[in-house]
Amino acid sequence: MGQKIHPTGFRTGIMIGWQSQWYANKNDFADLLVEDHKIRTFIVKLLKKKRPQISKIRIDRTREKVIVTISSAKIGVIIGKKGADIDKLTQLLQNLTRRVIEVKTMEVGRPETDPQIVAQEIAEQLEKRASFRRTMKQAMEKAMDAGAKGIKLQLAGRLGGSEMARCEKTMQGSIPLSTLRAKVEYGFTEASTSQGNIGIKVWVNNGDYLTEDSAESQAPAPARTRRRRGPRRDGDQGGGGN
């Protein structure tokens, strides 16, 4: 049997932080955990028609309020004209949770290398009856051109309208799933087609979490080796001449 683990959960607490940051006692923990799930589900369903390409939803709780940070590639769709849509969203969340809510937005710098956004874009193309092979190829090319070290795609369902469901996999570059320091991110969504739902899984390798530290520590090494090699060569030549 395959022994698989969520790449984000595998690195949480080691290389990356939690998507929800708050503290609660044993009596309140379960209720707040369910409330976090309700907030995320409500936001995704409410904004689904606008297709804002949401990457992550981070929730921070304080004694006074709940701060919800939405990372998206299309912030303007969430904010709306003169902030009307984000104010409406804040009010709906307050009615849902009966707490003071503050909604913030954060723009995703490179949406082509964000696995959740890549999965959503593939779902949009499949719902428009585009060829799944062409869609997968274009998504991989965009990610690699944007600077990704590797990308892996997996589609499962009635692909191309076939009678029998099947699974299609494709990969480009390297995806070191078991390397903790590798910045491997994961995204999943479903495309609703007339033949049924198609599951879309995306893994993207965006480099190394410790690249800058390792580059700084390894930079002086070549210079030291050159200095040592120079005198040795001169000494060998001098000894041969004498």
N, C-alpha and C positions, 0 to 999 in steps of 0.2 A: 504494500500500500504506500501511496505517496505521503511523505511527512512534510507538510508545508506549514508555513507560519507567515503572518502578516508582516511585511517588511517594516512598516511604520511602528507597529507594536514591538517588534524585535529590537528596535533601536531606541524606543521611548525610555527615558530615564538614564540612558547611557550617552547617546550622541544628540538627542533632541528632547524637548520638553513635552509636557502633556498639553492636549488641546483644551482641557478644562483645568483651571487652577483655582482651587478654593479648599477650605478646611471645614469639616463638619464632624460632629460626634456620631456615635453609632445610631442614635435614634433618628437623626435627620439625614444621614448619608444616602440611604436608598431613595428617599423622596427627591433630594436634590439631583441625584443621578438620573432619575426618570425625567425630571424637569429639564435637564440639559438635552436629553434626547428629544423631548417634545419641542423645545426651542429650535433645534437644528432641523427637525422634520417639518415644522411649520414654515420656516424661512424658505426651505427648498421648494415646498409645494406652492407657496404663495408667489414666488418669483420664477416658477418654472416656465410659464408662458412667455416671459420677457427674455429668457435665455441669457442671464447675466454672466454665465460661465464662472460659477462659484468654485473656488479651490478648497478653502478651509473655512470653518467657523470656530473661532476661539471664544471661550466663555471664561471671564474672570469675575469672581464674586467678592464683594466687600460687605461690611455691615450695612452700609447705606444703600448700595445699588448693585445691579448686575450689568457688567460691561460685555457687550457682544460685538466682536470684531469680525467682519466679513471680508475675506480676501477674495477679490474678483478681478477679472480682466476687463470688465466693463462697469466701472464704478458709476458712471453717469446714469445707467439704467436703474441702479438701486437708489441713487439719490433723487432722481427725478428733477422736474423743473422747479428751481428755487427751493429745493429740499423738501418738496411736498410728499414725495413717495417715502422717503426715509422717516419723515415725521409720522406718516400713517402706519408704517411698519412698527415704529416704536410704540405707538398707542395700542396696536393690536397685540404686541408682545406683553405689554403691561396688563391688558385685559386677560391674557392667557395665564400669566403667572401671578398676577396681583402683587407685583413688585415694581420697584423703580428700575427702569431699563434705560440704558444708554447704548445706542447703536453707533459703531464706528466702521469705517470702510478702509481697506488697504488694497492698493493696486498691485497686481502681479506683474513683475517686470518682464519675464519671458514666458508668456502663456504657451509657447510651442513646446517647452520642456516641462510643463506641469502635467503630471499624469492624469489628474482628475479632469482638467480642462481638455486634454487630448481625448479622453474617453467621451466627454460630452460632445466634442466636435464630430467624432466618428458616429455617435448616436444620431446626431442631426442629419448627417449625410445618409445614413442607412434609412432613416425615416422618410427621406426624400427619394428613396428607391435608387440610390447610387450603387455602383458595383462595390462589393465589400473588399475585393482584392485591390482595386484601384484606390479605395479610401485608405486601406491599411498602408499601402505603399507611399501615398502622399503624406500621411501622418508621420511615418518613419523618416522620410526625407526632410520634412520640416524640422523635426526634433534634432536630427544630426547636423543640419545646417545651422541651427541655433546654438550649437555648442554642446549638445548632450554626448556623453561618452558611450552610451548604449541605450537601446529601447527594445522592449519585448511586448508584443500584442497577442491577445488571445480572444477570439470570438467564438461563442457557442450558441447554437440555436438553429432554426431553419434558415440557413444562409442561402441567399439567392432564391428564396421561395421553394426550396426542395421539400419533398414529402417527409424525409427523415432528417432529424436534427443531427448535427455533427459539430466538431470542434476544429477550428483552424488556428494554427500558431505560426508566428513569424518573429524573427529577432534580427537585430543588427547591432554590431558593437559588442560590448561586454556588459553583463549583468551579474556582478558578484553578490548573490543574495546572502551568503553566509559571512561576508566580510562586514563587520560592524562599522568600520570607519568609512566604508563606501556609502556615498550619498544616494542610496537607492530609494525611490519613492514609488508609491502605488496608488492607483486610482481605479474605481469601478463604477459602472453605471449600466443601465438597461435601455435598449432602444425598443420602442413600441411600434411594431410593424403590423401590417394586416395579417401576416401569417403567424404572428406571435411575438413574444419578447426575445430579444437577442442580448445575451450578456457580454459585456465588454470589459476586459481586464487589461490594464496598462502598467508596465514597469518601466521606469526611466532612471538611468544612472547619470547623475549630474556631477560626477567627480568624487572628490575625497574631502571629508570634513577637516582633515589635518594637513591639507596640501600646503597652505602657507607656512605652517610651522616646520614641516619637513623640508620645504624648499629653503628656508632660512638656515636651518641647521646643516644642510648638505652643501650650501653654496660655497663656504670657504674651503671645503675639502680638496677640490681640484687644484686650487692655488698652492696649497701646501705640498701636494705631490709633485708639482712641477718644480718647486724650489729644491726638493730633495734630489730629484733626478738630475738636475743640472750639474751640481758639484761632483756627483758620482761619475758622470760621463767624462768630465774634465780630468778627474783623477785617474780614470782608466787610461785615457789617452796619454797623459803625462807619464804614467808608469811604463807604458809600452815604449815611449820614446827613449826613456833613460835605459 
